[in-house]
Amino acid sequence: MAIYLSIASFFISGVALIIAGYIAYRNYLEKGRIDISLGETVDLVHPSSDQLERIHLNCSFANRGAKLGVVKKLVLLARSAPLDREIELLWNSFYNHNEKGEVVYEDHVHPVLVKGKESVFRRIEFSTGEPIQWKAGTHELELRGWRNEEDIESLPSLRVGFSVSLDEKTANNLTKETSTSRYLPITITY
């Protein structure tokens, strides 16, 4: 009987040691594992005649790992309806809104640092030098990102696909000539 108790206690001690090692790894040694979540809307920016096409996204970066995580690069791809071409919008800047609701630019592009087991919220502007033909219909968008030590020449490890649907009135508002920028919030669908 004593042999069975010593084997059982040895087995239980081994399992406890494995569990403690796994917990220590998850809490102190695991590298950063960043995921991206988007807000409920995207702002399509109708630029004035002397500005670039822009899109504003609300992004939440969550790090499920224990160590610091870094988002090094973000790119937004837009496929205009009827999906005839793809436009690449580059990560342009961070922004916020003041009390009057006006856009205030904070910083130019720099990596987003996320401490282990924490999250960071950033409003990000993407821009392109070519015009986007916003027509009525569904437009597919994909946010792509590179994190941690990944080579930015490799395929992105972060991908979030979503779409926006424009009715005829909204599409016309995005194509009218204007002297000031207008921000049109559009609901995102997945």
N, CA, C and O of each residue as an XYZ file, in Angstrom:
760
protein
N       0.817     -1.194      0.000
C       0.000      0.000      0.000
C       0.863      1.261      0.000
O       0.528      2.248     -0.655
N       1.982      1.225      0.742
C       2.874      2.383      0.822
C       3.505      2.672     -0.529
O       3.749      3.831     -0.864
N       3.775      1.624     -1.313
C       4.351      1.822     -2.649
C       3.367      2.573     -3.543
O       3.758      3.467     -4.294
N       2.082      2.204     -3.457
C       1.085      2.877     -4.281
C       0.958      4.355     -3.914
O       0.798      5.205     -4.791
N       1.027      4.655     -2.630
C       0.956      6.049     -2.193
C       2.175      6.838     -2.663
O       2.035      7.993     -3.064
N       3.357      6.247     -2.623
C       4.549      6.972     -3.076
C       4.528      7.165     -4.593
O       4.967      8.206     -5.080
N       4.031      6.191     -5.345
C       3.905      6.356     -6.812
C       2.895      7.448     -7.121
O       3.136      8.293     -7.983
N       1.756      7.437     -6.419
C       0.726      8.453     -6.633
C       1.247      9.842     -6.278
O       1.010     10.792     -7.024
N       1.947      9.977     -5.163
C       2.467     11.292     -4.782
C       3.552     11.748     -5.761
O       3.662     12.940     -6.050
N       4.347     10.813     -6.270
C       5.355     11.148     -7.279
C       4.677     11.644     -8.561
O       5.107     12.635     -9.151
N       3.618     10.954     -8.985
C       2.875     11.335    -10.185
C       2.218     12.713    -10.007
O       2.295     13.555    -10.902
N       1.583     12.939     -8.871
C       0.932     14.230     -8.594
C       1.971     15.346     -8.550
O       1.714     16.434     -9.065
N       3.131     15.109     -7.951
C       4.201     16.118     -7.909
C       4.689     16.448     -9.320
O       4.952     17.609     -9.633
N       4.808     15.432    -10.164
C       5.243     15.663    -11.547
C       4.250     16.507    -12.318
O       4.640     17.433    -13.030
N       2.957     16.195    -12.181
C       1.909     16.982    -12.850
C       1.926     18.417    -12.336
O       1.819     19.351    -13.130
N       2.058     18.611    -11.032
C       2.105     19.960    -10.454
C       3.306     20.739    -10.983
O       3.204     21.936    -11.255
N       4.445     20.059    -11.129
C       5.640     20.712    -11.664
C       5.436     21.143    -13.118
O       5.850     22.237    -13.503
N       4.806     20.300    -13.919
C       4.528     20.637    -15.327
C       3.574     21.830    -15.403
O       3.791     22.748    -16.193
N       2.532     21.818    -14.594
C       1.571     22.935    -14.589
C       2.250     24.221    -14.137
O       2.022     25.274    -14.732
N       3.075     24.161    -13.102
C       3.779     25.354    -12.621
C       4.738     25.891    -13.689
O       4.860     27.104    -13.858
N       5.412     24.998    -14.403
C       6.296     25.436    -15.487
C       5.533     26.120    -16.607
O       5.981     27.134    -17.142
N       4.372     25.562    -16.964
C       3.552     26.168    -18.012
C       3.045     27.546    -17.584
O       3.073     28.487    -18.376
N       2.592     27.670    -16.360
C       2.103     28.958    -15.848
C       3.236     29.985    -15.825
O       3.031     31.143    -16.188
N       4.425     29.565    -15.400
C       5.575     30.483    -15.392
C       5.905     30.938    -16.805
O       6.204     32.112    -17.021
N       5.857     30.025    -17.772
C       6.107     30.395    -19.170
C       5.070     31.402    -19.658
O       5.426     32.431    -20.232
N       3.774     31.109    -19.430
C       2.707     31.993    -19.900
C       2.760     33.368    -19.242
O       2.432     34.368    -19.880
N       3.170     33.433    -17.975
C       3.156     34.705    -17.254
C       4.437     35.520    -17.393
O       4.407     36.733    -17.186
N       5.562     34.892    -17.737
C       6.829     35.616    -17.722
C       7.679     35.468    -18.984
O       8.493     36.347    -19.268
N       7.520     34.405    -19.737
C       8.450     34.141    -20.831
C       7.834     34.174    -22.223
O       8.565     34.321    -23.203
N       6.537     34.046    -22.343
C       5.900     33.961    -23.657
C       6.061     35.258    -24.435
O       5.818     36.338    -23.896
N       6.473     35.162    -25.706
C       6.665     36.361    -26.512
C       5.333     37.037    -26.800
O       4.270     36.433    -26.658
N       5.406     38.295    -27.204
C       4.210     39.065    -27.483
C       3.379     38.449    -28.597
O       3.911     38.079    -29.643
N       2.065     38.337    -28.371
C       1.127     37.816    -29.371
C       0.028     38.849    -29.546
O      -0.931     38.883    -28.776
N       0.169     39.684    -30.554
C      -0.737     40.816    -30.732
C      -1.855     40.476    -31.705
O      -1.627     39.876    -32.756
N      -3.069     40.872    -31.333
C      -4.244     40.786    -32.198
C      -4.809     42.191    -32.369
O      -4.617     43.056    -31.514
N      -5.507     42.410    -33.483
C      -6.107     43.717    -33.755
C      -7.625     43.575    -33.801
O      -8.156     42.652    -34.419
N      -8.313     44.499    -33.139
C      -9.765     44.621    -33.229
C     -10.078     46.012    -33.745
O      -9.388     46.975    -33.410
N     -11.115     46.120    -34.557
C     -11.505     47.411    -35.123
C     -12.774     47.926    -34.455
O     -13.562     47.156    -33.908
N     -12.955     49.242    -34.510
C     -14.174     49.858    -33.998
C     -15.357     49.519    -34.888
O     -15.216     48.794    -35.873
N     -16.527     50.047    -34.537
C     -17.745     49.748    -35.280
C     -17.851     50.496    -36.599
O     -18.579     50.072    -37.497
N     -17.126     51.611    -36.723
C     -17.211     52.405    -37.950
C     -15.827     52.715    -38.497
O     -14.821     52.640    -37.791
N     -15.809     53.058    -39.747
C     -14.615     53.568    -40.415
C     -14.994     54.954    -40.932
O     -16.111     55.149    -41.411
N     -14.080     55.914    -40.842
C     -14.339     57.246    -41.388
C     -13.735     57.328    -42.781
O     -12.520     57.232    -42.952
N     -14.601     57.506    -43.774
C     -14.120     57.763    -45.121
C     -13.973     59.269    -45.234
O     -14.940     60.006    -45.037
N     -12.775     59.729    -45.547
C     -12.488     61.154    -45.566
C     -12.582     61.648    -46.998
O     -11.830     61.220    -47.873
N     -13.517     62.554    -47.218
C     -13.626     63.175    -48.533
C     -12.689     64.378    -48.531
O     -12.980     65.392    -47.896
N     -11.560     64.268    -49.241
C     -10.551     65.324    -49.152
C     -10.922     66.553    -49.966
O     -11.706     66.490    -50.913
N     -10.332     67.673    -49.563
C     -10.428     68.860    -50.409
C      -9.512     68.621    -51.601
O      -8.766     67.642    -51.629
N      -9.567     69.497    -52.569
C      -8.851     69.274    -53.833
C      -7.337     69.161    -53.679
O      -6.684     68.584    -54.548
N      -6.756     69.694    -52.601
C      -5.305     69.654    -52.452
C      -4.835     68.588    -51.457
O      -3.685     68.628    -51.022
N      -5.695     67.640    -51.090
C      -5.339     66.630    -50.105
C      -5.404     65.222    -50.684
O      -5.974     64.990    -51.750
N      -4.801     64.290    -49.950
C      -4.791     62.882    -50.337
C      -6.066     62.189    -49.877
O      -6.733     62.638    -48.944
N      -6.398     61.075    -50.553
C      -7.502     60.232    -50.106
C      -7.114     59.612    -48.773
O      -5.984     59.148    -48.615
N      -8.037     59.596    -47.806
C      -7.719     59.095    -46.474
C      -8.865     58.257    -45.907
O     -10.034     58.449    -46.241
N      -8.484     57.331    -45.046
C      -9.443     56.523    -44.304
C      -8.972     56.490    -42.855
O      -7.786     56.299    -42.583
N      -9.913     56.678    -41.924
C      -9.598     56.641    -40.497
C     -10.158     55.362    -39.886
O     -11.313     55.005    -40.118
N      -9.324     54.673    -39.098
C      -9.733     53.451    -38.406
C      -9.459     53.564    -36.913
O      -8.435     54.114    -36.507
N     -10.366     53.048    -36.100
C     -10.154     52.918    -34.665
C      -9.647     51.505    -34.429
O     -10.354     50.536    -34.707
N      -8.429     51.380    -33.918
C      -7.796     50.070    -33.741
C      -7.461     49.824    -32.280
O      -6.954     50.707    -31.588
N      -7.750     48.620    -31.821
C      -7.353     48.183    -30.486
C      -6.365     47.036    -30.668
O      -6.680     46.028    -31.300
N      -5.165     47.200    -30.106
C      -4.114     46.198    -30.192
C      -4.037     45.487    -28.843
O      -3.727     46.122    -27.835
N      -4.310     44.187    -28.804
C      -4.281     43.412    -27.567
C      -3.121     42.428    -27.618
O      -2.962     41.693    -28.592
N      -2.314     42.418    -26.567
C      -1.177     41.511    -26.473
C      -1.541     40.386    -25.509
O      -1.703     40.619    -24.311
N      -1.669     39.170    -26.029
C      -2.005     38.009    -25.198
C      -0.758     37.360    -24.607
O      -0.872     36.480    -23.753
N       0.427     37.776    -25.045
C       1.670     37.228    -24.517
C       2.126     37.964    -23.278
O       1.519     38.954    -22.870
N       3.211     37.469    -22.676
C       3.737     38.071    -21.447
C       4.758     39.170    -21.731
O       4.888     40.109    -20.945
N       5.476     39.065    -22.834
C       6.514     40.047    -23.151
C       5.953     41.162    -24.034
O       4.858     41.051    -24.585
N       6.723     42.224    -24.153
C       6.357     43.358    -24.987
C       6.119     42.912    -26.420
O       6.899     42.132    -26.967
N       5.038     43.405    -27.034
C       4.744     43.136    -28.432
C       4.815     44.426    -29.224
O       4.548     45.502    -28.689
N       5.178     44.326    -30.504
C       5.356     45.509    -31.349
C       4.631     45.303    -32.672
O       4.795     44.269    -33.320
N       3.828     46.288    -33.074
C       3.274     46.311    -34.427
C       4.160     47.255    -35.213
O       4.215     48.451    -34.927
N       4.865     46.708    -36.221
C       5.877     47.485    -36.942
C       5.321     48.217    -38.152
O       5.796     49.302    -38.486
N       4.331     47.647    -38.811
C       3.831     48.253    -40.046
C       2.384     47.834    -40.247
O       2.009     46.702    -39.941
N       1.564     48.762    -40.770
C       0.180     48.482    -41.125
C      -0.090     49.014    -42.527
O       0.397     50.079    -42.907
N      -0.868     48.262    -43.282
C      -1.289     48.667    -44.624
C      -2.773     48.346    -44.740
O      -3.224     47.304    -44.266
N      -3.529     49.232    -45.365
C      -4.951     48.997    -45.595
C      -5.172     48.839    -47.095
O      -4.801     49.714    -47.877
N      -5.771     47.734    -47.489
C      -6.092     47.501    -48.897
C      -7.574     47.730    -49.106
O      -8.399     47.223    -48.346
N      -7.917     48.489    -50.131
C      -9.314     48.767    -50.455
C      -9.594     48.261    -51.861
O      -8.887     48.599    -52.810
N     -10.632     47.449    -51.980
C     -11.086     46.972    -53.285
C     -12.415     47.649    -53.564
O     -13.423     47.371    -52.914
N     -12.398     48.542    -54.541
C     -13.610     49.315    -54.812
C     -14.632     48.471    -55.561
O     -14.277     47.599    -56.354
N     -15.905     48.744    -55.297
C     -16.986     48.056    -56.009
C     -16.953     48.510    -57.458
O     -16.745     49.704    -57.676
N     -17.129     47.714    -58.414
C     -17.403     46.280    -58.373
C     -16.123     45.437    -58.373
O     -15.941     44.587    -59.244
N     -15.261     45.664    -57.427
C     -14.026     44.898    -57.225
C     -13.128     44.884    -58.460
O     -12.538     43.860    -58.803
N     -13.036     46.032    -59.119
C     -12.246     46.085    -60.345
C     -10.773     46.397    -60.103
O      -9.947     46.104    -60.968
N     -10.409     46.982    -58.957
C      -8.999     47.250    -58.679
C      -8.770     47.359    -57.175
O      -9.690     47.611    -56.397
N      -7.509     47.160    -56.797
C      -7.128     47.205    -55.385
C      -6.220     48.407    -55.157
O      -5.284     48.639    -55.922
N      -6.497     49.171    -54.103
C      -5.710     50.363    -53.781
C      -5.067     50.145    -52.417
O      -5.723     49.714    -51.469
N      -3.767     50.452    -52.332
C      -3.035     50.325    -51.074
C      -2.971     51.685    -50.390
O      -2.499     52.665    -50.966
N      -3.452     51.726    -49.156
C      -3.377     52.932    -48.347
C      -2.326     52.706    -47.273
O      -2.352     51.689    -46.580
N      -1.406     53.643    -47.133
C      -0.296     53.502    -46.196
C      -0.623     54.131    -44.853
O      -1.367     55.109    -44.778
N      -0.069     53.571    -43.807
C      -0.193     54.055    -42.442
C       0.428     55.436    -42.411
O       1.641     55.575    -42.571
N      -0.384     56.457    -42.207
C       0.056     57.838    -42.352
C       0.350     58.528    -41.024
O       1.406     59.139    -40.863
N      -0.576     58.436    -40.074
C      -0.386     59.123    -38.793
C      -1.385     58.634    -37.757
O      -2.316     57.890    -38.066
N      -1.170     59.072    -36.516
C      -2.124     58.858    -35.433
C      -2.902     60.158    -35.259
O      -2.366     61.239    -35.504
N      -4.150     60.059    -34.841
C      -4.952     61.268    -34.662
C      -5.897     61.091    -33.482
O      -6.040     59.997    -32.937
N      -6.530     62.179    -33.106
C      -7.547     62.187    -32.067
C      -8.567     63.252    -32.433
O      -8.402     63.936    -33.443
N      -9.599     63.406    -31.648
C     -10.597     64.460    -31.872
C     -10.562     65.439    -30.705
O     -10.450     65.026    -29.550
N     -10.659     66.740    -31.000
C     -10.728     67.727    -29.921
C     -12.180     67.887    -29.468
O     -13.058     67.154    -29.925
N     -12.435     68.847    -28.568
C     -13.774     69.061    -28.022
C     -14.803     69.394    -29.098
O     -15.982     69.077    -28.945
N     -14.369     70.027    -30.177
C     -15.277     70.421    -31.259
C     -15.496     69.289    -32.262
O     -16.263     69.446    -33.213
N     -14.831     68.153    -32.059
C     -14.971     67.033    -32.979
C     -14.023     67.102    -34.166
O     -14.115     66.282    -35.080
N     -13.111     68.073    -34.164
C     -12.158     68.216    -35.258
C     -10.995     67.251    -35.067
O     -10.624     66.910    -33.944
N     -10.434     66.823    -36.187
C      -9.295     65.907    -36.141
C      -8.037     66.675    -35.757
O      -7.732     67.722    -36.328
N      -7.308     66.132    -34.770
C      -6.041     66.693    -34.331
C      -4.990     65.596    -34.493
O      -5.104     64.522    -33.904
N      -3.970     65.878    -35.295
C      -2.937     64.871    -35.536
C      -1.965     64.854    -34.367
O      -1.520     65.903    -33.901
N      -1.637     63.646    -33.897
C      -0.762     63.492    -32.740
C       0.676     63.214    -33.148
O       1.584     63.975    -32.812
N       0.875     62.146    -33.857
C       2.217     61.688    -34.194
C       2.248     61.186    -35.621
O       1.230     60.806    -36.200
N       3.459     61.199    -36.167
C       3.659     60.493    -37.426
C       3.832     59.022    -37.095
O       3.890     58.645    -35.924
N       3.911     58.217    -38.096
C       3.978     56.770    -37.909
C       5.182     56.348    -37.087
O       6.305     56.787    -37.337
N       4.940     55.499    -36.113
C       5.989     54.829    -35.356
C       5.393     53.518    -34.872
O       4.171     53.391    -34.793
N       6.232     52.538    -34.547
C       5.693     51.249    -34.085
C       4.798     51.419    -32.864
O       5.024     52.293    -32.026
N       3.783     50.574    -32.779
C       2.892     50.558    -31.622
C       3.420     49.507    -30.647
O       3.522     48.327    -30.984
N       3.751     49.950    -29.442
C       4.263     49.055    -28.405
C       3.120     48.664    -27.474
O       2.369     49.519    -27.004
N       2.997     47.356    -27.212
C       1.939     46.863    -26.338
C       2.575     45.966    -25.280
O       3.145     44.922    -25.597
N       2.470     46.383    -24.022
C       3.023     45.590    -22.921
C       2.284     44.255    -22.820
O       1.146     44.118    -23.269
N       2.954     43.288    -22.225
C       2.362     41.972    -22.051
C       1.047     42.021    -21.290
O       0.919     42.732    -20.293
N       0.073     41.259    -21.768
C      -1.248     41.133    -21.135
C      -2.000     42.465    -21.058
O      -2.855     42.641    -20.190
N      -1.688     43.401    -21.959
C      -2.385     44.688    -21.979
C      -2.877     44.986    -23.392
O      -2.593     44.245    -24.333
N      -3.616     46.076    -23.521
C      -4.081     46.506    -24.843
C      -3.886     48.013    -24.984
O      -3.806     48.743    -23.996
N      -3.813     48.455    -26.233
C      -3.599     49.863    -26.556
C      -4.603     50.251    -27.635
O      -4.777     49.527    -28.615
N      -5.262     51.389    -27.457
C      -6.203     51.908    -28.451
C      -5.544     53.049    -29.212
O      -4.988     53.963    -28.602
N      -5.602     53.004    -30.535
C      -5.058     54.085    -31.365
C      -6.017     54.367    -32.511
O      -6.608     53.456    -33.092
N      -6.159     55.657    -32.823
C      -6.869     56.072    -34.039
C      -5.811     56.284    -35.110
O      -4.863     57.045    -34.916
N      -5.976     55.611    -36.234
C      -4.944     55.608    -37.266
C      -5.519     56.103    -38.584
O      -6.621     55.733    -38.988
N      -4.732     56.957    -39.243
C      -5.100     57.455    -40.567
C      -4.258     56.743    -41.618
O      -3.041     56.616    -41.481
N      -4.928     56.282    -42.667
C      -4.273     55.680    -43.818
C      -4.533     56.589    -45.008
O      -5.617     57.158    -45.134
N      -3.524     56.729    -45.897
C      -3.714     57.613    -47.048
C      -3.086     57.007    -48.298
O      -2.226     56.130    -48.229
N      -3.544     57.502    -49.433
C      -3.016     57.079    -50.728
C      -2.965     58.281    -51.659
O      -3.740     59.227    -51.519
N      -2.048     58.229    -52.603
C      -1.920     59.316    -53.561
C      -2.873     59.201    -54.737
O      -3.027     60.148    -55.508
N      -3.515     58.043    -54.882
C      -4.423     57.872    -56.007
C      -5.875     57.973    -55.551
O      -6.194     57.617    -54.417
N      -6.747     58.448    -56.415
C      -8.148     58.613    -56.022
C      -8.846     57.265    -55.856
O      -8.555     56.306    -56.571
N      -9.759     57.214    -54.910
C     -10.600     56.036    -54.719
C     -11.975     56.371    -55.277
O     -12.581     57.372    -54.893
N     -12.457     55.546    -56.168
C     -13.776     55.758    -56.764
C     -14.829     55.129    -55.859
O     -15.111     53.934    -55.957
N     -15.408     55.941    -54.978
C     -16.417     55.433    -54.066
C     -17.748     55.397    -54.793
O     -18.405     56.427    -54.945
N     -18.144     54.225    -55.239
C     -19.427     54.038    -55.917
C     -20.387     53.357    -54.954
O     -19.973     52.761    -53.960
N     -21.672     53.452    -55.261
C     -22.663     52.740    -54.451
C     -22.380     51.246    -54.538
O     -22.058     50.725    -55.606
N     -22.503     50.568    -53.410
C     -22.248     49.126    -53.367
C     -21.364     48.778    -52.192
O     -21.126     49.598    -51.305
N     -20.882     47.550    -52.200
C     -20.040     47.049    -51.113
C     -18.576     47.142    -51.503
O     -18.180     46.732    -52.595
N     -17.782     47.684    -50.597
C     -16.337     47.827    -50.801
C     -15.623     46.952    -49.771
O     -15.869     47.069    -48.570
N     -14.748     46.085    -50.245
C     -13.992     45.187    -49.378
C     -12.695     45.876    -48.950
O     -12.003     46.478    -49.771
N     -12.375     45.782    -47.663
C     -11.130     46.325    -47.127
C     -10.431     45.257    -46.303
O     -11.076     44.385    -45.720
N      -9.108     45.334    -46.260
C      -8.335     44.402    -45.445
C      -7.183     45.162    -44.794
O      -6.388     45.815    -45.470
N      -7.111     45.062    -43.468
C      -6.011     45.641    -42.714
C      -4.956     44.556    -42.538
O      -5.252     43.470    -42.041
N      -3.728     44.853    -42.947
C      -2.627     43.904    -42.828
C      -1.550     44.505    -41.945
O      -1.285     45.706    -42.002
N      -0.926     43.658    -41.120
C       0.097     44.164    -40.207
C       1.234     43.184    -39.995
O       1.091     41.975    -40.176
N       2.354     43.741    -39.609
C       3.555     42.971    -39.287
C       3.899     43.244    -37.835
O       3.883     44.395    -37.398
N       4.212     42.188    -37.078
C       4.458     42.342    -35.646
C       5.784     41.726    -35.229
O       6.347     40.887    -35.931
N       6.265     42.155    -34.081
C       7.467     41.656    -33.423
C       8.664     41.626    -34.359
O       8.969     42.640    -34.987
N       9.345     40.506    -34.473
C      10.589     40.455    -35.244
C      10.372     40.109    -36.714
O      11.344     39.867    -37.430
N       9.149     40.078    -37.174
C       8.880     39.676    -38.554
C       9.505     40.639    -39.550
O       9.545     41.849    -39.327
N       9.986     40.088    -40.639
C      10.535     40.874    -41.732
C       9.366     41.508    -42.489
O       8.446     40.807    -42.909
N       9.400     42.829    -42.663
C       8.279     43.496    -43.332
C       8.216     43.200    -44.829
O       7.272     43.607    -45.507
N       9.222     42.491    -45.341
C       9.169     42.033    -46.733
C       8.437     40.701    -46.838
O       8.113     40.265    -47.943
N       8.169     40.042    -45.701
C       7.462     38.765    -45.702
C       5.954     39.003    -45.715
O       5.500     40.147    -45.685
N       5.192     37.935    -45.760
C       3.738     38.050    -45.710
C       3.309     38.537    -44.330
O       3.932     38.170    -43.334
N       2.264     39.350    -44.247
C       1.824     39.865    -42.947
C       1.212     38.761    -42.087
O       0.582     37.836    -42.600
N       1.405     38.870    -40.780
C       0.834     37.884    -39.868
C      -0.493     38.357    -39.266
O      -1.243     37.554    -38.711
N      -0.779     39.636    -39.372
C      -2.050     40.182    -38.895
C      -2.915     40.520    -40.102
O      -2.479     41.225    -41.012
N      -4.136     40.014    -40.102
C      -5.068     40.319    -41.196
C      -6.474     40.434    -40.629
O      -6.946     39.551    -39.913
N      -7.131     41.529    -40.959
C      -8.524     41.718    -40.565
C      -9.274     42.187    -41.803
O      -9.016     43.276    -42.315
N     -10.191     41.375    -42.279
C     -11.002     41.744    -43.435
C     -12.352     42.273    -42.995
O     -12.943     41.769    -42.040
N     -12.838     43.285    -43.688
C     -14.151     43.851    -43.396
C     -14.673     44.538    -44.645
O     -13.947     44.677    -45.629
N     -15.923     44.967    -44.613
C     -16.489     45.659    -45.763
C     -17.342     46.830    -45.292
O     -17.801     46.879    -44.150
N     -17.537     47.768    -46.209
C     -18.435     48.897    -45.981
C     -19.384     48.971    -47.164
O     -18.988     48.756    -48.309
N     -20.629     49.274    -46.878
C     -21.627     49.402    -47.940
C     -22.043     50.858    -48.049
O     -22.365     51.510    -47.056
N     -22.030     51.352    -49.281
C     -22.396     52.748    -49.533
C     -23.672     52.802    -50.349
O     -23.815     52.106    -51.354
N     -24.606     53.645    -49.899
C     -25.784     53.883    -50.723
C     -25.454     54.975    -51.741
O     -24.369     55.556    -51.701
N     -26.357     55.245    -52.621
C     -26.116     56.209    -53.707
C     -25.829     57.609    -53.158
O     -24.941     58.295    -53.664
N     -26.566     58.043    -52.129
C     -26.382     59.384    -51.565
C     -24.986     59.543    -50.945
O     -24.313     60.545    -51.184
N     -24.557     58.565    -50.158
C     -23.239     58.637    -49.524
C     -22.134     58.610    -50.573
O     -21.168     59.367    -50.479
N     -22.270     57.749    -51.560
C     -21.266     57.678    -52.632
C     -21.170     59.011    -53.362
O     -20.068     59.445    -53.698
N     -22.288     59.664    -53.612
C     -22.264     60.979    -54.271
C     -21.596     62.030    -53.393
O     -20.877     62.891    -53.901
N     -21.824     61.973    -52.077
C     -21.175     62.919    -51.159
C     -19.659     62.758    -51.165
O     -18.930     63.725    -50.948
N     -19.186     61.542    -51.412
C     -17.744     61.295    -51.432
C     -17.086     61.708    -52.744
O     -15.860     61.796    -52.819
N     -17.876     61.958    -53.765
C     -17.295     62.317    -55.062
C     -17.490     63.791    -55.416
O     -16.891     64.270    -56.379
N     -18.311     64.516    -54.662
C     -18.522     65.943    -54.950
C     -17.262     66.749    -54.671
O     -16.511     66.438    -53.747
N     -17.036     67.771    -55.462
C     -15.909     68.694    -55.238
C     -16.167     69.481    -53.958
O     -17.289     69.926    -53.714
N     -15.126     69.651    -53.139
C     -15.278     70.353    -51.872
C     -14.019     71.162    -51.564
O     -12.926     70.825    -52.021
N     -14.183     72.226    -50.792
C     -13.023     73.046    -50.412
C     -12.471     72.644    -49.047
O     -11.357     73.037    -48.698
N     -13.230     71.868    -48.266
C     -12.760     71.385    -46.969
C     -13.003     69.880    -46.866
O     -13.877     69.335    -47.541
N     -12.237     69.229    -46.033
C     -12.397     67.778    -45.840
C     -13.677     67.485    -45.081
O     -14.081     68.243    -44.200
N     -14.307     66.379    -45.433
C     -15.487     65.895    -44.714
C     -15.226     64.468    -44.273
O     -14.599     63.689    -44.990
N     -15.711     64.132    -43.085
C     -15.522     62.799    -42.529
C     -16.875     62.108    -42.466
O     -17.787     62.567    -41.778
N     -16.997     61.008    -43.185
C     -18.260     60.280    -43.212
C     -18.096     58.932    -42.510
O     -17.440     58.035    -43.039
N     -18.692     58.784    -41.311
C     -18.589     57.493    -40.615
C     -19.493     56.460    -41.282
O     -20.676     56.709    -41.513
N     -18.917     55.298    -41.588
C     -19.646     54.223    -42.234
C     -19.507     52.973    -41.360
O     -18.411     52.666    -40.891
N     -20.596     52.262    -41.142
C     -20.572     51.064    -40.299
C     -19.822     49.934    -40.992
O     -19.988     49.700    -42.189
N     -18.988     49.234    -40.215
C     -18.215     48.104    -40.707
C     -19.022     46.825    -40.577
O     -19.715     46.616    -39.581
N     -18.928     45.963    -41.597
C     -19.502     44.614    -41.501
C     -18.386     43.606    -41.754
O     -17.455     43.874    -42.514
N     -18.487     42.455    -41.118
C     -17.445     41.422    -41.254
C     -17.951     40.255    -42.064
O     -17.217     39.291    -42.283
